[in-house]
Amino acid sequence: MPHFVIDCSENIIELKSPEEIIQRVYDTAESTELFDKGDIKVRINPFKYYTIGNSKDDFIHIFANIMEGRSTSQKSNLSKRID
């Protein structure tokens, strides 16, 4: 059962709604056909307080926790498709 955790600056969810971001990650993961329908979990953590190189530049980072059973090539393809 894959879990996708999205960390982002709070400003990101002002550009796109949390639901839209979550759905896009979900749809992309589902389109790979690596996972059963309904098994994909996605959540988002917007951060108000952070620093990146002593700046407040926006960021988005997606962490994927995937159980064994997928090849390195499959994982790489999934990573490239989630943008």
MIDOSE-1310 file (N, C-alpha, C; in nm, 2 decimals, decimal comma, always signed):
residues 83
mphf	+0,08/-0,12/+0,00/+0,00/+0,00/+0,00/+0,09/+0,12/+0,00; +0,09/+0,20/-0,11/+0,18/+0,32/-0,12/+0,12/+0,44/-0,04; +0,21/+0,51/+0,02/+0,18/+0,64/+0,08/+0,26/+0,75/+0,02; +0,19/+0,85/-0,02/+0,26/+0,97/-0,07/+0,23/+1,09/+0,02
vidc	+0,34/+1,15/+0,07/+0,33/+1,26/+0,16/+0,39/+1,38/+0,09; +0,31/+1,49/+0,08/+0,35/+1,61/+0,01/+0,38/+1,72/+0,11; +0,51/+1,76/+0,12/+0,55/+1,87/+0,20/+0,56/+1,99/+0,10; +0,50/+2,11/+0,14/+0,51/+2,23/+0,06/+0,51/+2,35/+0,14
seni	+0,55/+2,46/+0,08/+0,53/+2,59/+0,14/+0,38/+2,63/+0,13; +0,34/+2,70/+0,23/+0,20/+2,73/+0,24/+0,14/+2,81/+0,12; +0,23/+2,88/+0,05/+0,19/+2,96/-0,07/+0,15/+2,86/-0,18; +0,20/+2,74/-0,19/+0,17/+2,65/-0,29/+0,02/+2,62/-0,29
ielk	-0,04/+2,61/-0,17/-0,18/+2,58/-0,17/-0,27/+2,70/-0,20; -0,21/+2,81/-0,21/-0,28/+2,93/-0,26/-0,28/+2,93/-0,42; -0,18/+2,87/-0,48/-0,17/+2,86/-0,62/-0,26/+2,75/-0,68; -0,26/+2,64/-0,61/-0,35/+2,52/-0,64/-0,41/+2,47/-0,51
spee	-0,53/+2,43/-0,51/-0,60/+2,38/-0,39/-0,53/+2,25/-0,35; -0,54/+2,22/-0,21/-0,48/+2,10/-0,16/-0,55/+1,97/-0,23; -0,68/+1,98/-0,26/-0,75/+1,87/-0,32/-0,70/+1,85/-0,46; -0,67/+1,96/-0,53/-0,62/+1,94/-0,67/-0,48/+1,88/-0,67
iiqr	-0,39/+1,92/-0,58/-0,26/+1,87/-0,57/-0,26/+1,72/-0,53; -0,34/+1,69/-0,43/-0,36/+1,55/-0,39/-0,41/+1,46/-0,50; -0,52/+1,51/-0,57/-0,58/+1,43/-0,68/-0,48/+1,41/-0,79; -0,40/+1,51/-0,82/-0,30/+1,49/-0,93/-0,20/+1,38/-0,90
vydt	-0,15/+1,38/-0,77/-0,06/+1,28/-0,73/-0,12/+1,14/-0,73; -0,25/+1,13/-0,68/-0,32/+1,01/-0,68/-0,34/+0,95/-0,82; -0,39/+1,04/-0,91/-0,42/+1,00/-1,05/-0,30/+0,95/-1,12; -0,18/+1,02/-1,10/-0,06/+0,98/-1,16/-0,01/+0,84/-1,11
aest	-0,02/+0,82/-0,98/+0,02/+0,69/-0,92/-0,07/+0,58/-0,97; -0,20/+0,61/-0,98/-0,30/+0,51/-1,02/-0,27/+0,47/-1,17; -0,24/+0,57/-1,25/-0,22/+0,55/-1,39/-0,10/+0,46/-1,42; -0,01/+0,44/-1,33/+0,10/+0,35/-1,35/+0,06/+0,20/-1,35
elfd	-0,06/+0,18/-1,29/-0,11/+0,04/-1,27/-0,02/-0,05/-1,18; +0,06/+0,02/-1,10/+0,15/-0,06/-1,00/+0,07/-0,09/-0,87; -0,04/-0,02/-0,85/-0,11/-0,04/-0,72/-0,26/-0,07/-0,75; -0,32/-0,14/-0,65/-0,46/-0,17/-0,66/-0,54/-0,04/-0,63
kgdi	-0,66/-0,03/-0,70/-0,75/+0,09/-0,68/-0,78/+0,09/-0,53; -0,78/+0,21/-0,47/-0,82/+0,23/-0,33/-0,71/+0,21/-0,23; -0,59/+0,16/-0,28/-0,48/+0,14/-0,19/-0,39/+0,26/-0,18; -0,40/+0,35/-0,27/-0,31/+0,47/-0,27/-0,35/+0,57/-0,17
kvri	-0,26/+0,61/-0,08/-0,28/+0,71/+0,02/-0,20/+0,83/-0,01; -0,26/+0,95/-0,01/-0,19/+1,08/-0,03/-0,23/+1,18/+0,07; -0,14/+1,25/+0,13/-0,17/+1,36/+0,22/-0,07/+1,47/+0,20; -0,11/+1,59/+0,24/-0,03/+1,71/+0,22/-0,01/+1,78/+0,35
npfk	+0,12/+1,84/+0,37/+0,16/+1,91/+0,48/+0,21/+2,05/+0,44; +0,12/+2,15/+0,44/+0,17/+2,29/+0,41/+0,24/+2,35/+0,53; +0,36/+2,41/+0,50/+0,44/+2,47/+0,60/+0,43/+2,62/+0,60; +0,41/+2,68/+0,71/+0,41/+2,83/+0,72/+0,55/+2,88/+0,76
yyti	+0,61/+2,80/+0,84/+0,74/+2,84/+0,89/+0,85/+2,75/+0,84; +0,95/+2,81/+0,77/+1,06/+2,73/+0,71/+1,16/+2,83/+0,65; +1,28/+2,78/+0,62/+1,38/+2,85/+0,55/+1,45/+2,76/+0,45; +1,48/+2,82/+0,34/+1,56/+2,74/+0,24/+1,67/+2,83/+0,20
gnsk	+1,79/+2,79/+0,25/+1,91/+2,88/+0,22/+1,89/+3,02/+0,27; +1,82/+3,03/+0,38/+1,79/+3,16/+0,44/+1,70/+3,25/+0,36; +1,61/+3,18/+0,28/+1,51/+3,25/+0,20/+1,37/+3,19/+0,23; +1,27/+3,25/+0,17/+1,14/+3,20/+0,18/+1,09/+3,15/+0,05
ddfi	+1,18/+3,10/-0,04/+1,13/+3,05/-0,17/+1,03/+2,94/-0,15; +0,94/+2,93/-0,24/+0,84/+2,82/-0,23/+0,90/+2,69/-0,26; +0,84/+2,58/-0,21/+0,89/+2,45/-0,24/+0,78/+2,35/-0,23; +0,80/+2,24/-0,30/+0,71/+2,12/-0,29/+0,80/+2,00/-0,30
hifa	+0,78/+1,90/-0,22/+0,85/+1,78/-0,22/+0,76/+1,67/-0,19; +0,77/+1,56/-0,27/+0,68/+1,45/-0,26/+0,76/+1,33/-0,21; +0,72/+1,27/-0,10/+0,79/+1,15/-0,04/+0,70/+1,03/-0,08; +0,76/+0,93/-0,13/+0,68/+0,81/-0,16/+0,73/+0,69/-0,08
nime	+0,64/+0,63/-0,01/+0,68/+0,51/+0,07/+0,61/+0,39/+0,00; +0,69/+0,31/-0,06/+0,63/+0,20/-0,14/+0,69/+0,07/-0,09; +0,60/-0,03/-0,07/+0,64/-0,16/-0,02/+0,72/-0,23/-0,13; +0,78/-0,34/-0,09/+0,86/-0,42/-0,18/+0,77/-0,47/-0,29
grst	+0,83/-0,52/-0,40/+0,76/-0,58/-0,51/+0,76/-0,50/-0,63; +0,82/-0,38/-0,63/+0,83/-0,30/-0,75/+0,98/-0,29/-0,79; +1,01/-0,30/-0,92/+1,14/-0,29/-0,96/+1,20/-0,15/-0,95; +1,33/-0,13/-0,96/+1,39/+0,00/-0,96/+1,34/+0,08/-1,08
sqks	+1,32/+0,01/-1,20/+1,27/+0,08/-1,32/+1,13/+0,13/-1,30; +1,04/+0,05/-1,23/+0,90/+0,09/-1,21/+0,90/+0,21/-1,11; +0,98/+0,21/-1,01/+0,99/+0,32/-0,91/+1,04/+0,45/-0,98; +1,14/+0,43/-1,07/+1,19/+0,54/-1,14/+1,09/+0,61/-1,23
nlsk	+1,02/+0,52/-1,30/+0,91/+0,57/-1,39/+0,80/+0,65/-1,31; +0,76/+0,59/-1,19/+0,67/+0,66/-1,11/+0,72/+0,80/-1,07; +0,84/+0,80/-1,02/+0,90/+0,93/-0,98/+0,91/+1,03/-1,09; +0,94/+0,99/-1,21/+0,94/+1,09/-1,32/+0,80/+1,14/-1,36
rid	+0,70/+1,05/-1,34/+0,57/+1,09/-1,39/+0,50/+1,19/-1,29; +0,54/+1,18/-1,16/+0,48/+1,27/-1,07/+0,55/+1,41/-1,07; +0,49/+1,51/-1,12/+0,55/+1,64/-1,13/+0,48/+1,75/-1,06
